[in-house]
Amino acid sequence: MFEDLVAEASAVSVDGWDFSWLDGRATEARPSWGYQRLLGSRLGGVSAALDLETGGGEVLDGCPVFPPLMVATESWPPNVARASARLRPRGVAIVATSGLPFGNAVFDLVSSRHPVTTDWTGIARVLRSGGTYFSQQVGPASVFELVEFFLGPLPEEARDSRHPDRAVAAASEAGLEVVDLRSESLRTEFFDIGAVVYFLRKVIWMVPGFTVERYRGKLLELHELIERDGPFVAHTTRFLIEARKP
């Protein structure tokens, strides 16, 4: 069974940012604030918006209306193709970049769901006066029960690197005023080893350099643990931050 589960999870595509393959194999509680709904309500009230690291465009496409100028960026080629197919028919301009190659004071709203990094200075530059940055981000030590199962105990600096207090300080340093900040810890369960393999293949920064071959021993150990004790439980951390340019 172990080999079958691993082979199945190794073969499936991990393009885009759709986790539906995990239905019935893993669960993650969702933050109470409803990021996509809140983003949609904001997009309807601005004239120009930018969505950073849009992935395959899944989250943005769930918003009912877009402003007259709607731009999304993505750097990974498979996701660029997916986002283009999904969003261009709705009038969204897709820019294949990991940066901010835009002029000063172009956008009323900049958004990003789960950015790898946040260029606070660049975001402040492209925002118009009175514009806002709206983002749901991965918080500190997210899913570290799983990460540390593979990597061992990590230093406190690694556990604390995504603390929302750091985001507030960086936003303030860039000249932005944080007007909303919320955080939650959410129960996450993995029901089989295939779900773990898929997750680590897709969310590549959790266990850098992850491959089945490299971690086969730990995967087998975790498979036996799940078979004996039931779902592997971890805790996802998320925070919502909204910062305004004066």
N, C-alpha and C positions, 0 to 999 in steps of 0.2 A: 504493500500500500504506500509506503514512504516513497519509493521510486516513482510510482505512478503519479502521486500528487505533485512531486517536484517536477517531473517531466511536463505535466500539464501546465503548471504555473510558469515554467521556463519558456514554453512555446507561445503563450498568448502575447499579443501585442500590448505594449505599455505606452503607446502614443496617446497624446491628449491628456486631459485631466478628468476623465470619467472613470469612476471607481465601481461601476455597476457589476463588473466581473466578481467583485467580492460579496455580492448579495447572497446571503445565506452562509457565507464562509467567515465573515468578520462583521463586527458592528462598531460604530463610533457615535457616541452621543453628539448632537449638534448644539452649538451655542444658542442660548435663548434669544439673542437679539435678532437673528435672521438677516445675515449680511446681504444676501441677494435682494431681498425685499427692500431693505434700506437703501441699497445702491440704486435700485430701480426708481425709488421715489425721488432720489436726488438727480438722476439723469433727466427726469422730466422737467426740471426747473432751471436748466442751464443752457447756454448756447454753444459751448465747446467743451468736450470732455476727452480725457485720455485714460485708457486702461492699460496698466503696465503688467508685463508677464502674464498675458491673457491665457496662456496654455492653448488648448484647442478651441477656446472661445465659449466653452460650455456655460460658465457662470454669466458672462456678459449677455449671451444669447437668451438667457432666461429673464432678462429685463424687458418690460413691455414696450418702452419707447426710448428712442435715442435723441440727443440734441441734433441740430443741423450739422454740426461738425463732431463726428465721433471717430476717434483714432484708437487703435490698439497695437501694442508692441508685443513681439515674441521672438526669441532668438533660436529656438531649437527647430530645425527644418521640418521634421514631421508634424510638429504642432503648428508651424506657420501654415502648412498646407491645409491642415484641419480647420484652423481658425479662418483662413481665407474662404474655404468652401462654405463654412457656416455663416460668417458674418458679412462678407462682401455683398451678398444679395440683399442685405438689410442696409446697405449704404455705409458700412464701416470701412475705413481705410486701415489696412494692415501694414505695419512697418516691421520688417525683419531686422531687429536690432536688440541688443541688450542694454543700450544706453538711452540718452535723451537728446536725439538730434533735432531739436525743435528750437524755435526762436524764443525770445523772452516774452513773458506775459501773454501766452497764447490761450491758456485753458482756464475755465472757471472751476473745473473739477478734475482732479487726478485721483485715480483709484487703483487698488491692487489687492488681490486676494492671495495671501500666503507668498509674498515676495521672498526670494532668497536673500537679498540685501535691499536696503532702502537708501537711495541717493537723496538724502534730505535737502542738500544744497541745490542739486539739480531740479528737484521738485519745486522748491521755493522759487527758483528762477523762471520756470515755465508757467507758474500760476499767475493769474491776474490778481490785482489788488482785490481783497475780499474773497478770493477763491479758496477752495478747501482741498486737502488731501484726505481721502477716506479709505481705510484699509483694515482688513482682518489679517492678523499675523500669527504665526506660530510662536507660542510663548516659551518660557524657560523649561528645560528638561522634558520636552514633549516626547512621549512614548519612550522615555529613557529606560523603563523596565526592559523593553525589547532591545534597545540599543546596547545597554550594558550587558545583556545576556551574551551578545556576540563580541563586544569590545572590552568587557570588564569595567570596573569602576572608573569613571571619568573624573577629572579634576573639577573643583568647584567653579572655576572660570568657565569651563564648557557647559556646566549645568545652568549657569547664570547668564550666558551670553545673549539670550533673547528676552531678557527681563524687560517688561514694559517701561520701567523707570529709565532704562537706557534710551528707549525710543523717545520718551518725553524730553530728555536732556538733549538728544540730537536734533529734535524738531525745534526746540527753543534756540539752540545754537545757530540753526539755519534761518532764524527769524520768524518762525511760525508759532502760533499760539494754540496749544492743545485745548480743545473745547469739549472733548468727550473721550473717556478712557474706561474700558470695561475689560475684565478678564475672567476666565472660567477654566476649571479643570474638568475633563470629560472622560468618562469610562470608555475604554476601547477593549474589544475582545477579538481574539483570533481563534477560530474553531478548528483549523487544520493547518498543516505545515505549508500547504499550497498557498494559503492566504498570506502567510509570512513571506514566502519567496516572491510572490507578486508585489506585495507592498514594498519590499526592499529593492526590487528591480525598478519600481516606479518612482519612489521617493528616494532618489539616489544619494542624497546628502545624509541620510540617517546612519547608514553604515558605509562610509566611503570605500569604493573599490569592491563592493559586494559582488561575489559570484557564487554560484552553487558549488563549484569545484573548490573554491578557497575555503568555504565555510561548511562543507558537507558534514564534518563531524559535529559541529554545533547544531546544524539543522536536524540531524538524526537525534541528537540529545533532546532538542526541543520537541520534535515529533513524539518521542516516547513519553515526554512529560505531559503533553496534551492528551495523548491516548490514555494515560494513567489518571490524570487529575482533572481533565476537562479544559475548557478554553483558557488560553494564556491571556491574562488581564494586564493592561497597561493604562496609562492615563495621558490623554492628549491635552495640551494646554493651548489656549487661544486667547488673543486679546484684540479688541476693537479700538482703533484710534482715529480720531478726527482732529485735524489741525488746520487752522485758518491763517491765511496770509493777511496781515493788517492792510 
